[in-house]
Amino acid sequence: MKILFVTPHLPYPLIFGDRQRTYLLIKNIKLKYPPNEITLITFNDEFCNKENINEFSKLGIELVIVKKEHIFFRFAFFLINILNYPLLVYKFYSKNIIKKIEDLVNGNNYDIIYVSTIHMTINILESKKIVKSNVIVDFVDSKSLYINRIIQSETYSIKKLIYQRELKYVKRLEQTVVKNFPALLVISRIDKNYIDQFSTSNNIHVVRIAYELPQFDEYEDNLNKNNNNSNITLFISGNFNYLPNIDAINHFFKDIYKHVLSKHPDTVFLISGPGIEKIQIPICPNIISLGFVKDSKEYMKSVINSDIVVSPVRLGSGIKTKIVEAMYFGKPIVCYEISNDGLDAKNNEELIVVKTPDEFIERLNNLISDKTLRQKLSKNAKQFIKNYFEDDPIEYTMDLFKKIIDEKKQQFYIHETKG
């Protein structure tokens, strides 16, 4: 099978959910389903360094890196097409990448073209040479759901109007993609159900993200050390270049952490993630910022060395990968409802889900005081993740690839017979 992956960024390092999703799909296809030929085409950016590129060279992936045109070119395209697309896709429009994709498709008989995120669909839709019958688009999550949730929380009228305009055009683009491509992927049924409200197609597939989680014995010393720790450590992580995570960390420090510290003055707050240096963190000896921990093993040690993971995320869509990772290690979690979307873990049994800041404070303080509850949540979280991992998203995706290839062959056969 020959597959062309089209991505907005090099899907490494794994600092965004869409990059982790694409990278692990590519890696597992190469290692578990040989022989397959994979080409990855993406834009040149700060992540296209020798170290990151080597991750794909080791797998035998053909990597094609394309330079974007000057910003004035995209601005001109925006002015001409202002009524055609949402604002979020113009940054990713490129004649260079369209031409390169067309050349690759013309010179190779690709069985599948896999487009990562709705942002890159503009380059497929604007091409008159790329046949859409074997193109799979991975939305990851629904951007219209994401924007709709921002609108509900936005208080400034001008911003609200801009988001409402954007919502209209994102919905229209999602409808266009659903209508014109044979298969769309989303990460949770919440995202699928939202798109289904304004779409009549049945080609949207829920495929959870693949995870590459370590074995427990790699971290046995850390687990034992943490069990003997008397102080309670809370862990917050995320990509703090991303609006929902920026909102979450600011909300936590503004509305929650002082109420926790006043009742439990020995509590340690551990924070990690790219972009954290841009966040205005309160000056407090109990707050420790680890910055961006690039090494995945060191990051996992930070999770293990904590007692409770908190997720004060109030915006966004999709499944929160950090929640899954924390539950894998049996960490008790306190979060808002949005962090449980698509996971559907049982409240008060497998994690603690709250609706308001006051409830967040109350339940978090109770959890810090209640070791028995922490142990119960830890045990149940591990079992939940064990059940969650029973299905294989890579196998499902490969079966979907084969189905689309067979349907394309059948269409070709019918066409040839009629001819």
LINDA-V661517 format. One record per residue. RES is the residue in one small letter. SS is DSSP state (2 for helix, 1 for strand, 0 for the rest). BURIAL is I if it has 9 or more other C-alpha atoms within 8 Angstrom, else O. Layout:
res:RES ss:SS burial:BURIAL
res:RES ss:SS burial:BURIAL
This chain:
res:m ss:0 burial:O
res:k ss:1 burial:I
res:i ss:1 burial:I
res:l ss:1 burial:I
res:f ss:1 burial:I
res:v ss:1 burial:I
res:t ss:0 burial:I
res:p ss:0 burial:I
res:h ss:0 burial:I
res:l ss:0 burial:I
res:p ss:0 burial:I
res:y ss:0 burial:I
res:p ss:0 burial:I
res:l ss:0 burial:I
res:i ss:0 burial:I
res:f ss:0 burial:O
res:g ss:2 burial:O
res:d ss:2 burial:I
res:r ss:2 burial:I
res:q ss:2 burial:I
res:r ss:2 burial:I
res:t ss:2 burial:I
res:y ss:2 burial:I
res:l ss:2 burial:I
res:l ss:2 burial:I
res:i ss:2 burial:I
res:k ss:2 burial:I
res:n ss:2 burial:I
res:i ss:2 burial:I
res:k ss:2 burial:I
res:l ss:2 burial:O
res:k ss:2 burial:O
res:y ss:0 burial:O
res:p ss:0 burial:O
res:p ss:0 burial:O
res:n ss:0 burial:I
res:e ss:1 burial:O
res:i ss:1 burial:I
res:t ss:1 burial:I
res:l ss:1 burial:I
res:i ss:1 burial:I
res:t ss:1 burial:I
res:f ss:1 burial:I
res:n ss:0 burial:I
res:d ss:0 burial:O
res:e ss:0 burial:O
res:f ss:0 burial:I
res:c ss:0 burial:I
res:n ss:0 burial:O
res:k ss:2 burial:O
res:e ss:2 burial:O
res:n ss:2 burial:I
res:i ss:2 burial:I
res:n ss:2 burial:O
res:e ss:2 burial:I
res:f ss:2 burial:I
res:s ss:2 burial:I
res:k ss:0 burial:O
res:l ss:0 burial:O
res:g ss:0 burial:O
res:i ss:0 burial:I
res:e ss:1 burial:I
res:l ss:1 burial:I
res:v ss:1 burial:O
res:i ss:1 burial:O
res:v ss:1 burial:I
res:k ss:0 burial:O
res:k ss:0 burial:I
res:e ss:0 burial:I
res:h ss:0 burial:O
res:i ss:2 burial:O
res:f ss:2 burial:O
res:f ss:2 burial:O
res:r ss:2 burial:I
res:f ss:2 burial:I
res:a ss:2 burial:O
res:f ss:2 burial:I
res:f ss:2 burial:I
res:l ss:2 burial:O
res:i ss:2 burial:O
res:n ss:0 burial:O
res:i ss:0 burial:O
res:l ss:0 burial:O
res:n ss:0 burial:O
res:y ss:0 burial:I
res:p ss:0 burial:I
res:l ss:2 burial:O
res:l ss:2 burial:O
res:v ss:2 burial:I
res:y ss:2 burial:I
res:k ss:0 burial:O
res:f ss:0 burial:I
res:y ss:0 burial:I
res:s ss:0 burial:I
res:k ss:2 burial:O
res:n ss:2 burial:I
res:i ss:2 burial:I
res:i ss:2 burial:I
res:k ss:2 burial:O
res:k ss:2 burial:I
res:i ss:2 burial:I
res:e ss:2 burial:I
res:d ss:2 burial:O
res:l ss:2 burial:O
res:v ss:2 burial:I
res:n ss:2 burial:O
res:g ss:2 burial:O
res:n ss:0 burial:O
res:n ss:0 burial:O
res:y ss:0 burial:I
res:d ss:0 burial:I
res:i ss:1 burial:I
res:i ss:1 burial:I
res:y ss:1 burial:I
res:v ss:1 burial:I
res:s ss:1 burial:I
res:t ss:0 burial:I
res:i ss:2 burial:I
res:h ss:2 burial:I
res:m ss:2 burial:I
res:t ss:2 burial:I
res:i ss:2 burial:I
res:n ss:2 burial:I
res:i ss:2 burial:I
res:l ss:2 burial:O
res:e ss:0 burial:O
res:s ss:0 burial:I
res:k ss:0 burial:O
res:k ss:0 burial:O
res:i ss:0 burial:O
res:v ss:0 burial:O
res:k ss:2 burial:O
res:s ss:2 burial:O
res:n ss:2 burial:I
res:v ss:1 burial:I
res:i ss:1 burial:I
res:v ss:1 burial:I
res:d ss:1 burial:I
res:f ss:1 burial:I
res:v ss:1 burial:I
res:d ss:0 burial:I
res:s ss:0 burial:I
res:k ss:2 burial:O
res:s ss:2 burial:I
res:l ss:2 burial:I
res:y ss:2 burial:I
res:i ss:2 burial:I
res:n ss:2 burial:I
res:r ss:2 burial:I
res:i ss:2 burial:I
res:i ss:2 burial:I
res:q ss:2 burial:O
res:s ss:2 burial:O
res:e ss:0 burial:I
res:t ss:0 burial:O
res:y ss:0 burial:O
res:s ss:2 burial:O
res:i ss:2 burial:O
res:k ss:2 burial:O
res:k ss:2 burial:I
res:l ss:2 burial:O
res:i ss:2 burial:O
res:y ss:2 burial:I
res:q ss:2 burial:I
res:r ss:2 burial:O
res:e ss:2 burial:I
res:l ss:2 burial:I
res:k ss:2 burial:O
res:y ss:2 burial:I
res:v ss:2 burial:I
res:k ss:2 burial:I
res:r ss:2 burial:O
res:l ss:2 burial:I
res:e ss:2 burial:I
res:q ss:2 burial:I
res:t ss:2 burial:O
res:v ss:2 burial:I
res:v ss:2 burial:I
res:k ss:2 burial:O
res:n ss:2 burial:O
res:f ss:0 burial:I
res:p ss:0 burial:I
res:a ss:1 burial:I
res:l ss:1 burial:I
res:l ss:1 burial:I
res:v ss:1 burial:I
res:i ss:0 burial:I
res:s ss:0 burial:I
res:r ss:2 burial:I
res:i ss:2 burial:I
res:d ss:2 burial:I
res:k ss:2 burial:I
res:n ss:2 burial:O
res:y ss:2 burial:I
res:i ss:2 burial:I
res:d ss:2 burial:I
res:q ss:0 burial:O
res:f ss:0 burial:O
res:s ss:0 burial:O
res:t ss:0 burial:O
res:s ss:0 burial:O
res:n ss:0 burial:O
res:n ss:0 burial:O
res:i ss:1 burial:I
res:h ss:1 burial:I
res:v ss:1 burial:I
res:v ss:0 burial:I
res:r ss:0 burial:O
res:i ss:0 burial:O
res:a ss:0 burial:I
res:y ss:0 burial:O
res:e ss:0 burial:O
res:l ss:0 burial:O
res:p ss:0 burial:O
res:q ss:0 burial:O
res:f ss:2 burial:O
res:d ss:2 burial:O
res:e ss:2 burial:O
res:y ss:2 burial:I
res:e ss:2 burial:O
res:d ss:2 burial:O
res:n ss:2 burial:I
res:l ss:2 burial:I
res:n ss:2 burial:O
res:k ss:2 burial:I
res:n ss:2 burial:I
res:n ss:2 burial:O
res:n ss:0 burial:O
res:n ss:0 burial:O
res:s ss:0 burial:O
res:n ss:0 burial:O
res:i ss:0 burial:I
res:t ss:1 burial:I
res:l ss:1 burial:I
res:f ss:1 burial:I
res:i ss:1 burial:I
res:s ss:1 burial:O
res:g ss:0 burial:I
res:n ss:0 burial:I
res:f ss:0 burial:I
res:n ss:0 burial:I
res:y ss:0 burial:O
res:l ss:2 burial:O
res:p ss:2 burial:I
res:n ss:2 burial:I
res:i ss:2 burial:I
res:d ss:2 burial:I
res:a ss:2 burial:I
res:i ss:2 burial:I
res:n ss:2 burial:I
res:h ss:2 burial:I
res:f ss:2 burial:I
res:f ss:2 burial:I
res:k ss:2 burial:O
res:d ss:2 burial:I
res:i ss:2 burial:I
res:y ss:2 burial:I
res:k ss:2 burial:I
res:h ss:2 burial:I
res:v ss:2 burial:I
res:l ss:2 burial:I
res:s ss:2 burial:O
res:k ss:2 burial:O
res:h ss:0 burial:I
res:p ss:0 burial:O
res:d ss:0 burial:O
res:t ss:0 burial:I
res:v ss:1 burial:I
res:f ss:1 burial:I
res:l ss:1 burial:I
res:i ss:1 burial:I
res:s ss:1 burial:I
res:g ss:0 burial:I
res:p ss:0 burial:I
res:g ss:0 burial:I
res:i ss:2 burial:I
res:e ss:2 burial:O
res:k ss:2 burial:O
res:i ss:0 burial:I
res:q ss:0 burial:O
res:i ss:0 burial:O
res:p ss:0 burial:O
res:i ss:0 burial:O
res:c ss:0 burial:O
res:p ss:0 burial:O
res:n ss:0 burial:O
res:i ss:1 burial:I
res:i ss:1 burial:I
res:s ss:1 burial:O
res:l ss:0 burial:I
res:g ss:0 burial:I
res:f ss:0 burial:I
res:v ss:0 burial:I
res:k ss:0 burial:O
res:d ss:0 burial:O
res:s ss:2 burial:O
res:k ss:2 burial:O
res:e ss:2 burial:I
res:y ss:2 burial:I
res:m ss:2 burial:O
res:k ss:2 burial:I
res:s ss:2 burial:I
res:v ss:2 burial:I
res:i ss:2 burial:I
res:n ss:0 burial:I
res:s ss:0 burial:I
res:d ss:0 burial:I
res:i ss:1 burial:I
res:v ss:1 burial:I
res:v ss:1 burial:I
res:s ss:1 burial:I
res:p ss:0 burial:I
res:v ss:0 burial:I
res:r ss:0 burial:I
res:l ss:0 burial:I
res:g ss:0 burial:I
res:s ss:0 burial:I
res:g ss:0 burial:I
res:i ss:0 burial:I
res:k ss:0 burial:O
res:t ss:2 burial:O
res:k ss:2 burial:O
res:i ss:2 burial:I
res:v ss:2 burial:I
res:e ss:2 burial:I
res:a ss:2 burial:I
res:m ss:2 burial:I
res:y ss:2 burial:I
res:f ss:0 burial:I
res:g ss:0 burial:I
res:k ss:0 burial:I
res:p ss:1 burial:I
res:i ss:1 burial:I
res:v ss:1 burial:I
res:c ss:1 burial:I
res:y ss:1 burial:I
res:e ss:2 burial:I
res:i ss:2 burial:I
res:s ss:2 burial:I
res:n ss:2 burial:I
res:d ss:0 burial:I
res:g ss:0 burial:I
res:l ss:0 burial:O
res:d ss:0 burial:O
res:a ss:0 burial:O
res:k ss:0 burial:O
res:n ss:1 burial:O
res:n ss:0 burial:O
res:e ss:0 burial:I
res:e ss:0 burial:I
res:l ss:1 burial:I
res:i ss:1 burial:I
res:v ss:1 burial:I
res:v ss:1 burial:I
res:k ss:0 burial:O
res:t ss:0 burial:O
res:p ss:2 burial:I
res:d ss:2 burial:O
res:e ss:2 burial:I
res:f ss:2 burial:I
res:i ss:2 burial:I
res:e ss:2 burial:O
res:r ss:2 burial:I
res:l ss:2 burial:I
res:n ss:2 burial:I
res:n ss:2 burial:O
res:l ss:2 burial:I
res:i ss:2 burial:I
res:s ss:2 burial:O
res:d ss:0 burial:O
res:k ss:2 burial:O
res:t ss:2 burial:O
res:l ss:2 burial:O
res:r ss:2 burial:I
res:q ss:2 burial:I
res:k ss:2 burial:I
res:l ss:2 burial:I
res:s ss:2 burial:I
res:k ss:2 burial:I
res:n ss:2 burial:I
res:a ss:2 burial:I
res:k ss:2 burial:I
res:q ss:2 burial:O
res:f ss:2 burial:I
res:i ss:2 burial:I
res:k ss:2 burial:I
res:n ss:2 burial:O
res:y ss:2 burial:O
res:f ss:0 burial:O
res:e ss:0 burial:O
res:d ss:0 burial:O
res:d ss:0 burial:O
res:p ss:2 burial:I
res:i ss:2 burial:I
res:e ss:2 burial:O
res:y ss:2 burial:I
res:t ss:2 burial:I
res:m ss:2 burial:O
res:d ss:2 burial:O
res:l ss:2 burial:O
res:f ss:2 burial:I
res:k ss:2 burial:O
res:k ss:2 burial:O
res:i ss:2 burial:I
res:i ss:2 burial:I
res:d ss:2 burial:O
res:e ss:2 burial:O
res:k ss:2 burial:I
res:k ss:2 burial:O
res:q ss:2 burial:O
res:q ss:2 burial:O
res:f ss:2 burial:O
res:y ss:2 burial:O
res:i ss:2 burial:O
res:h ss:2 burial:O
res:e ss:2 burial:O
res:t ss:2 burial:O
res:k ss:2 burial:O
res:g ss:0 burial:O
